[in-house]
Each structure stands twice: as C-alpha cells, then as structure tokens.
Amino acid sequence: MQDRDTEFDDLDALFSAARARPAQPSEALMGRVLSDAVALQPVSPAFVAAAAPAPVGLWRGVIEFFGGFGALAGMGSAAAAGLLIGFVQPTGLSDLSAALIGGQIDSLSLMPSLEDMIPEVTP
C-alpha cells in the first residue's frame, strides 16, 4: 500500500489549474510597452560627409612610412653605422675576427651544404 501525504492536494490542484491556462499579457499592456520602447530608441545623428584629406608631401610620406621622426632617425643611424663598419674595416674589428676565428678568412659560406649536416662515420 502506498502512503500518500494528502496535505499538499490543494496545492497540486492550484498548480494544475495554473498550467491549464497560461498567462497572456493584455493588448493594452503590450501597446504601452511597445510605445515606451519606441520613445526610448536612440536617434541617429545626421550623416555628415568628411572633407577630403590634404595631399601629403614626399618627405612627410617617407617619415610616416617609417613610423615617425624617431624611427627614421634610428634607421638612418643604423644605416650610417653599417656603412662605416663595412667600408672602413677598422683594424680592431679585423683583429677581433682573426682572434675569434683563428686566422684570416678568405671566403665564408653562410648556407651549409648537405655534406656539412651529415656526420662522417669512420670504421
């Protein structure tokens, strides 16, 4: 036999009655909500055409291409230093490279070949 608690029967009846008739808002309420929503919509500003930009000069275009005066000054300094070191070949630099490498370099291969990557195996 099933022991059923009968004190919640009235509450179950109320819930089943509420499920049988779903709540619908009235037409007057929906009209007021929609009219308030339309009143609160933001108004878009009027479209204003932008003026055409002024033409940029050659030097201004070069400066903007490199990212401004500071970046252009850094690029110029690096280029001048590279030309100086490459063209003048300071004696200290040649001595340093000879000390590090162990002698004068006649040719330098920066791209290794396949034979350089395969170890030699001697029996």
C-alpha positions as a Markdown table, in Angstrom:
| # | Residue | x | y | z |
|---|---|---|---|---|
| 1 | Met | 0.0 | 0.0 | 0.0 |
| 2 | Gln | 1.2 | 3.5 | -0.9 |
| 3 | Asp | 1.4 | 6.0 | 1.9 |
| 4 | Arg | 0.5 | 9.4 | 0.3 |
| 5 | Asp | 0.6 | 12.7 | 2.1 |
| 6 | Thr | -2.8 | 14.4 | 1.5 |
| 7 | Glu | -1.9 | 17.8 | 2.9 |
| 8 | Phe | -0.5 | 19.0 | -0.5 |
| 9 | Asp | -3.5 | 18.0 | -2.6 |
| 10 | Asp | -4.9 | 21.6 | -2.6 |
| 11 | Leu | -1.5 | 23.0 | -3.7 |
| 12 | Asp | -1.3 | 20.4 | -6.5 |
| 13 | Ala | -4.8 | 21.4 | -7.7 |
| 14 | Leu | -3.8 | 25.1 | -7.8 |
| 15 | Phe | -0.6 | 24.2 | -9.9 |
| 16 | Ser | -2.6 | 22.1 | -12.3 |
| 17 | Ala | -5.1 | 24.9 | -12.8 |
| 18 | Ala | -2.3 | 27.4 | -13.4 |
| 19 | Arg | -0.8 | 25.1 | -16.0 |
| 20 | Ala | -4.1 | 24.7 | -17.8 |
| 21 | Arg | -4.5 | 28.4 | -18.5 |
| 22 | Pro | -1.1 | 30.2 | -19.4 |
| 23 | Ala | -0.8 | 33.9 | -18.6 |
| 24 | Gln | -1.1 | 36.2 | -21.6 |
| 25 | Pro | -0.5 | 39.9 | -21.4 |
| 26 | Ser | -3.4 | 42.2 | -22.4 |
| 27 | Glu | -3.3 | 44.1 | -25.7 |
| 28 | Ala | -3.3 | 47.4 | -23.8 |
| 29 | Leu | -0.2 | 46.4 | -21.8 |
| 30 | Met | 1.7 | 45.3 | -24.9 |
| 31 | Gly | 0.7 | 48.6 | -26.6 |
| 32 | Arg | 2.1 | 50.6 | -23.7 |
| 33 | Val | 5.4 | 48.6 | -23.6 |
| 34 | Leu | 6.0 | 49.0 | -27.3 |
| 35 | Ser | 5.2 | 52.7 | -27.3 |
| 36 | Asp | 7.7 | 53.2 | -24.4 |
| 37 | Ala | 10.3 | 51.2 | -26.3 |
| 38 | Val | 9.9 | 53.3 | -29.5 |
| 39 | Ala | 10.2 | 56.5 | -27.4 |
| 40 | Leu | 13.4 | 55.3 | -25.8 |
| 41 | Gln | 15.1 | 54.3 | -29.1 |
| 42 | Pro | 18.3 | 56.4 | -29.7 |
| 43 | Val | 18.1 | 58.9 | -32.6 |
| 44 | Ser | 20.9 | 58.5 | -35.1 |
| 45 | Pro | 22.8 | 61.7 | -35.9 |
| 46 | Ala | 22.6 | 63.2 | -39.4 |
| 47 | Phe | 25.3 | 61.9 | -41.8 |
| 48 | Val | 28.0 | 64.5 | -42.4 |
| 49 | Ala | 30.4 | 63.9 | -45.3 |
| 50 | Ala | 34.0 | 64.2 | -44.3 |
| 51 | Ala | 36.3 | 66.6 | -46.1 |
| 52 | Ala | 38.9 | 65.2 | -48.4 |
| 53 | Pro | 42.4 | 64.9 | -46.7 |
| 54 | Ala | 45.0 | 67.3 | -47.8 |
| 55 | Pro | 47.7 | 65.9 | -50.1 |
| 56 | Val | 50.8 | 64.6 | -48.3 |
| 57 | Gly | 54.2 | 65.8 | -49.4 |
| 58 | Leu | 57.1 | 63.4 | -50.4 |
| 59 | Trp | 59.1 | 63.9 | -47.2 |
| 60 | Arg | 56.1 | 63.7 | -44.9 |
| 61 | Gly | 55.1 | 60.4 | -46.7 |
| 62 | Val | 58.6 | 59.0 | -46.1 |
| 63 | Ile | 58.5 | 60.0 | -42.5 |
| 64 | Glu | 55.1 | 58.4 | -42.0 |
| 65 | Phe | 56.2 | 55.3 | -43.8 |
| 66 | Phe | 59.0 | 54.7 | -41.3 |
| 67 | Gly | 56.8 | 55.4 | -38.3 |
| 68 | Gly | 57.8 | 59.0 | -37.4 |
| 69 | Phe | 60.9 | 61.1 | -36.8 |
| 70 | Gly | 62.3 | 58.9 | -34.1 |
| 71 | Ala | 62.1 | 55.7 | -36.1 |
| 72 | Leu | 63.6 | 57.4 | -39.2 |
| 73 | Ala | 66.5 | 58.8 | -37.1 |
| 74 | Gly | 67.2 | 55.3 | -35.7 |
| 75 | Met | 67.1 | 53.7 | -39.2 |
| 76 | Gly | 69.5 | 56.4 | -40.5 |
| 77 | Ser | 71.9 | 55.9 | -37.6 |
| 78 | Ala | 71.9 | 52.2 | -38.1 |
| 79 | Ala | 72.5 | 52.6 | -41.9 |
| 80 | Ala | 75.3 | 55.0 | -41.3 |
| 81 | Ala | 77.0 | 52.7 | -38.8 |
| 82 | Gly | 76.7 | 49.8 | -41.1 |
| 83 | Leu | 78.2 | 51.7 | -44.0 |
| 84 | Leu | 81.0 | 52.9 | -41.8 |
| 85 | Ile | 81.9 | 49.5 | -40.4 |
| 86 | Gly | 81.5 | 47.8 | -43.7 |
| 87 | Phe | 83.5 | 50.3 | -45.8 |
| 88 | Val | 86.3 | 51.3 | -43.4 |
| 89 | Gln | 87.0 | 47.9 | -41.8 |
| 90 | Pro | 88.5 | 49.2 | -38.5 |
| 91 | Thr | 91.8 | 47.4 | -37.5 |
| 92 | Gly | 90.4 | 46.4 | -34.2 |
| 93 | Leu | 87.5 | 44.6 | -35.9 |
| 94 | Ser | 89.8 | 42.6 | -38.2 |
| 95 | Asp | 92.0 | 41.7 | -35.2 |
| 96 | Leu | 88.9 | 40.6 | -33.2 |
| 97 | Ser | 87.6 | 38.5 | -36.0 |
| 98 | Ala | 91.0 | 36.9 | -36.6 |
| 99 | Ala | 91.3 | 36.1 | -32.8 |
| 100 | Leu | 87.8 | 34.6 | -32.7 |
| 101 | Ile | 88.1 | 32.5 | -35.8 |
| 102 | Gly | 91.7 | 31.7 | -35.7 |
| 103 | Gly | 93.0 | 33.2 | -38.8 |
| 104 | Gln | 92.2 | 35.3 | -41.9 |
| 105 | Ile | 89.0 | 34.4 | -43.7 |
| 106 | Asp | 89.1 | 34.3 | -47.5 |
| 107 | Ser | 85.6 | 33.1 | -48.1 |
| 108 | Leu | 82.7 | 32.5 | -45.8 |
| 109 | Ser | 79.8 | 30.2 | -46.5 |
| 110 | Leu | 76.7 | 31.1 | -44.5 |
| 111 | Met | 74.5 | 28.4 | -46.0 |
| 112 | Pro | 75.7 | 24.9 | -45.1 |
| 113 | Ser | 75.5 | 22.2 | -47.6 |
| 114 | Leu | 74.1 | 18.7 | -47.1 |
| 115 | Glu | 77.5 | 17.2 | -46.6 |
| 116 | Asp | 78.1 | 19.6 | -43.6 |
| 117 | Met | 75.0 | 18.2 | -41.9 |
| 118 | Ile | 75.7 | 14.5 | -42.3 |
| 119 | Pro | 78.2 | 13.2 | -39.9 |
| 120 | Glu | 81.1 | 11.2 | -41.2 |
| 121 | Val | 81.3 | 7.7 | -39.9 |
| 122 | Thr | 84.8 | 6.1 | -39.9 |
| 123 | Pro | 85.1 | 2.3 | -39.4 |
